[in-house]
Amino acid sequence: MLPERLHKRMNIRRAVLRELPLQLTEFFEISSGGTQARRIVLLTLEADGVEGWSECVAGDTPGYSYETTDTAWHVLSRWLLPALMELDADDARTLVPAPWLRGHPMARAAVEMALWDLESKRRGVRLRDLLGGVAEAVPVGVSIGIQRTDADLVERVGRYLAEGYRKIKIKIKSGRDIEMLRTVRDHFPTAPVMADANSAYALPADLDRLAAMDEFDLMMIEQPLSHDDLLDHATLQRCIETPVCLDESIRSHGDVRLALHLGSGRIVNIKPGRVGGLASSLAIHDACRAAGWPVWCGGMLESGIGRAHNVALASLPGFTLPGDISNSSRYWAEDIVYPEFAMADGLMPVPDGAGIGVTPRKDRIDRLTTRMEVFEA
């Protein structure tokens, strides 16, 4: 039986939006640029004596998405959170503030994911269980940014394989691709390796270069073409043997339906913060599973709060490939949750507490906070 408090309608009494800086342990570079710092945006929603937490994954610049830290903050503080204060429902997941607002899935996801955490805590269950997850631990991969030299890359690949990671994702771009991947394969002929281009290539100019990667027996090549393209990805997939994995091109359930129809790839990377939240992620998961496309959970350099949502999502049965949900220590000298995330034998345990299952370290969060807005019903 559900707790008695769920028999009455609830509304969000308070919302707190915070920004805090976190320094990555090393410079992380992709084809569109690099960073060693993150402006983390956290959202806390309070109702019925419990708190729901989430993280907005938008970056400081529009290199990955048109959304940025500042645009997301504006949309959240100007429209989404004030509208949320006026809503009430029996189930927090049914609260949809400003349904007329177009776009901005990362800002929307911050609200939606905090509501999922809140609802699972109201029910006293794990977020995993509310999502319909089944795994107690999920397989873990690691993402390696573009390295200065092939020797640096080989050293990192060897180190992460020794640590037990079950997938090695290597960032690539034109000029740091074919020979670099060949060097990795020469050193690690059977390692589970994939490449991630972050939209670094175009057709027809780069077709031969992309086709040449077939020789490396890659698990997949992720987002080789434009972030808003599905048609050319379908053309590419017909021309190469390596499975194409879609990332930036999938922003909604509608996008994945079109990708399935066109044959724009064979794999999808689901990032809940990118696709508007957990409900959208579930719909994408279900569509891909029905079509026989494996999915995996990517990362956006999240703190432990965002990582907790990702781990819970990755426990669903369609997530058959290792996700980018590495140890907290892979990115942060000190995380903002307790306990920090740490894998064992290449598997990340799903936290067993209610909601996201980890505790935000409010003392550390308060010390680091550089901007805050509070909204009250």
N, C-alpha and C positions, 0 to 999 in steps of 0.2 A: 504494500500500500504506500502511496506517495505521502510525503510529510503533510501534516494538516495545513501548513501555511500555503500549500499549492491549491487548496480549495477556494482561495480568495484571489481576486484579481490583484495584480501588482503593477506598479509603475516605477520607473527609474527615478530615484530620489536625488541622485547626485552623479555627476560625471566629472572626471578630472583628466585633463589633457596635459601631458608633460613632454618636454624635450630634454634630452641629456646626451652629451657626447661620450662615445666610447672609442678607444684606440685599438685597432687591429694589431695583432702580434707581428704582422709583416705586411708589406705593401702587396695589394692584390690587384693584378692587372688583367683586363680582358681586352678584346679587340677595339672597343670604343673608348678606352681610357683606364685609369686605375685610381685606387684610393688606399689610404691607411687610417681613415677615420670615418665614423658613422655618426650622423645625427639621429639618434634613436627617438622615435615618437611612441609614447605609451599612452594607452587609454584605460581608465578604470571606471567601471559602472557599478553603482551601489543600489541595492534593492533588497528588501526583506532581511536586512542584517548580513547580507553576503556581498562579496565583490567579484566582479568579472573583469579579467585582464586581457588585453590584447596589445599588439604592436603593429603600427603602420609600416609597411616595408618600402615605401617610396624613398628614393635616393636623393642625394643633395643636388644632383644635376639631372637633366632629362636625357641621359645617355641610354638608359634601358627602357624607360617609359616617359610619356609626356608628363606624368605626375612626378612631382618632387616633394621634398619635405615641406617646403613652404606652401605649395598649392594644396597639398593634403591638409595642412594645418588650417588654411583659409576655409576650405570646403567643410571641414569638420566643425570649426568654431563658428562659422557664419550661418551654416544651414543644417547640417546633419544633427549635431548635438542639441541645439535649441529645439529642433523639431522633435527629437527623441523625448525631451522633457515633457511633452504634451501628450504622450501616448501611454496606454496601459493595455494589458492583455493577461490571459491566463498562462501563456507560455512565452518566455522572453524571446524565443526564436521567431515569433510571428511579428515582432515589432519592426516596421519598415519605415524609418523616417524619410521625409522628402522623396516620395516615390517618383515625383516628376523630374528629379535631378538626373541629367544625362551624363554618362561616362563616370570618370573618377572611381574605378573599381577598387583601387588601393585604399582610398579614404573610406569607401563603403565597407570594405572588408574589415577595417579596424573596428567599426561599430558592430558588424554582424558577428565577428569572432568573439568579441567581448560578451555579446549576448549569449552565445553558445556556452562559454565558460560560466557565465552567471546562471544559466538554466541548469547546467549539470550540477552545479554546487547547490542550487535550490533543491534539486532532487536527491542530493547526496550520492551521486554516481560519478564515475570517471567520464571525462569527455570522450574517451575511446568508446565506451559503452553507448553513450548517447548517439554517437556517429554510426554505430553498428560495426565497429572494428572487432577483429577476432584475435589478432596476434598479441602476445605478451612481450615480444621484442621484435624489432624490425631490422633488416639488413642495412648496413651503413656503407656509403661511399664517401669519397673525398674529392673536392675540387681544387685543382692546382692552377693558379694564375700563370700568365705568360712569364717565363723565366728569362733571365739575361742571357744564359748560355745553355746549350744542351746538357753540359755536365751538371749544371745546377738542377735541371729538370730530372735527369736520371737519378741524382742523389735523393731528391724528394720522392720520386716514385718508389724507389727501393725502401726508403724509410717508412712510407705509408703502407706498403705491402707488408712489411715486417710487423707493423702495428696491428694488422689484421683487417684493414679496410677491404671491402669486397667489390669495389668498383673504383677505378681511378679516372677522373675526368680531367682532361688536359685542355686548357684554353688555347685556341689557335687563331691565327690571322695570316693573311697573305705574306709570305716571306718567313713566317715562323710556323710551318705546317709540314710539308712533305718530308723533308730531310730530318726534321725534328722528330716526327712520328716514326720514321724508319730507325732512327737511333734508339728510341724507346723500345721498339719491337726487337731490335738486335739484342738489347740487354735483357728484355723480359718477354720472351716469345709467346708465353701462354697467359700472361697477366690479363685480367678483365679491364680493358682500356677503352675509353670512348673519347671523342673530340667534341668540343663546344666552340662554335664559331661566333655566336652572338651577332649574327647577320653580317658577317664580314665579306661575303661573296655575292656574286650576281650571275645570272644566266643571260646570254650564252657564254660570256667571256670566261667564266671560271669552270665550265662544265668538265673540261679535261682534267683540271687540277683536282676537282672533287672526285671524279671517277678514279683517279690514280690512288685515292685513299682506300679503295677496295682491297688492295694488296696487304693491308695491315690488319685484317680480321678484327675490325673495331666492333664493339658492342652496338654502337650507333654514332652518327654525327648529328649533333644537336644544333638546331636553328642555323643552318648554313646561309639562308637567304633572308630577304628583308623581313622586318618585324611585322609588317602588315600584309604579308603575301601567303597565299595558299595555292594559287594556280601554278606558279613556277616550282614550288616545292613538289607538286604532283608530277610535273615534267621531270624534275631531277630524280625523284624516286623511281620512275620508270627506266631511268638510264643508268642507275648504279645498283650494286648489290647491297651495300651497307644500309641498314635501316636508318631512315631519317626520323629524328625526334623533334617534335614541335614544342617550343617554349613560348617565346614572345608572341607568336601568331595566335595563340589560344588564350583569349581573354574572357570567354563565356561558353556556356553550353552550346549556343548557336554556332560559335566558331568551330567547335569540335564536330558538330553534326556536318558542317560543310566540309571539313577536312576529311572525315570518313567517306563522304560522298565522292569527293574528288580523288581520294587516295593520295593525300598530300604527305604521307609518311607512314610509319608503322608503329610509332611509340609516341606517348605524350608525357611531358613533364608537367605535373600539376603543382602549382604554387598557390595555395589558397589566398595569399595576399595579392596575387596578380589577377585572379579571376573573380574577385568580388566576395570571397568568403568561403565558408565551409559548405553551405547548401549548394552553391554552384560547383564546388569541387566534387561533391557527392554525385551530382548529375553528370559531370564529365566522366568521373570514374565509372558510373553505371553504363554510360554509352560506349565507352572504350571496352569495357569488359564484355558487353554483349557482342561487340564487333571483333573480339579477339585481339585487341591492341593492348599490350602491357602498358602500365603507367608506373611512374615513380614520383617521389616528392622532392622537388628542388628546394634550394635555399636562396635567401636574399641577404646573407650576412646578418641574420637576426641575432638578437640577444636570446637568452634562455626562455623568455616569455614567448616570442614568436616560434622558437624551436619546439616548445612544448606542444603548441597547436599542430605543428608539422608532424611530430612523432605520433600523436593521436590519430591524425588522418592517415598516416602511412600504415596503420594497423589494419586497414580494410583489405579484403581479399584480393582485389585487383592490383594492388601495389606489389608486383612480383619482382621488381628490379630494385637494387639498393638505391636509397635516396641520398641526397646531399644534406644529411643531418648529422654532421660530425660532432666529435667531442667539443664541449665548450672551450677547452684549452686550445683547440685548433685555431680559434679566432681571437679569443680574449684572455688576457692575463688573469682577469677576474670577472666572472659573470655577475649578473644582477639577480640570480635566482639561487635558491637552495633546495635540494642539492643540485650541483652542476651536472650537466649531461656527460656521461662517460660510458663508452661501449665496452663490451667484453666479447671476445671471439668474433668480432665483426658484427655484433648485434647490439642495438640500442634498446635497453628496457623501456617499456611504456610505463610512465609513472603511475603508481597505484592509488594516489590520493584523489579526492573528489575534484572535478573540473580538470584543469590542465595538470594538476598533480604535483606541481612544484610551487614553492613559496617565494613570491617576489621579496627581495631584500629591501624593505622600505627605507631603512636607514641609509643604505648606499644609494638608492634611487634619489632620496631627498638631497643628499650631499651633492650629487652630480647634476641635479635639475637646473637648467638655465632658463627655462620658460615654462609657464604653467597658466592654465585657464580653468576655472571651476564653473560648472553649470548646475543649477539647482531647480528642482520642480517647484 
